[in-house]
Amino acid sequence: MKSILNKLKIKDAEKKAAVLLKYMDGILEKNGHVNLTAISDREEFIQKHFADSLSCIGAEEFKEADSIIDVGTGGGFPGIPLAVCFPEKEFFLVDSLAKRIHIIRELCVKLGIDNVTVVHGRAEDLGRQENLREDFDLCVSRAVARMSTLCEYCLPFVREGGSFIAYKGPDCKLEIDDSLCAIGILGGRLDRIERADSGSQGEYDHRLVFVKKIRPTPEEYPRRAGTPSKKPL
Ligand code: SAM
């Protein structure tokens, strides 16, 4: 873990690697009771959860962001590795499954990860709350929904001028093409798609999809909970 953080030029790599390894232990221990990850091998966990989560850190959108929301964080990915490595930024982690949220909150308290707020709720409901709507510089999300649905979950949280980064698989081209209309309706513009560099020598081939927020999201979005996935824009 430490060598990955060193390679990524992250300060205090030893200390941060130790926190992340303890976080992994906590997740693997709780995984018996609550389904948090399909991965039980520690090396695979480090690559697929930690290194992959950190693949956006070279982007200007990430460097410039002070407040970041992770929608559908599950076991805390990509939010927790980003928060541990960048304690000067504020993170807000959201998931619709209360049990997962409780475990992440417990682990954050135990490990002293104090730049993270963890909230239980559906993105469709939280995105309508005045204190959260268009309040974040950046939204990140991995493995939550198809792109058009995901944009309806994520773009309402992003302030005008901010960005959304979706972590996607290598075959996302068609999915992204299908979402262009939704992106426009929700106030976004597809900026670019980049190959994710997680430092794992191409073993895990992913894409980062960058969407810029260029206009406010119209008031009627997100639609009521369940509609964005049942009837994608
Ligand atoms: N992002 C994590 C990762 O990459 O390991 C978890 C991915 S998991 C496949 C999808 C997560 O999204 C689940 O924890 C699920 O509860 C959450 N989720 C799905 N729909 C959601 C919604 N509408 N609002 C909030 N969370 C949602």
Residues whose N, C-alpha, C, O or C-beta is under 5 A from the ligand:
A	BS01	SAM	G72 T73 G74 G75 F77 P78 V94 D95 S96 L97 G121 R122 A123 E124 R142 A143 V144
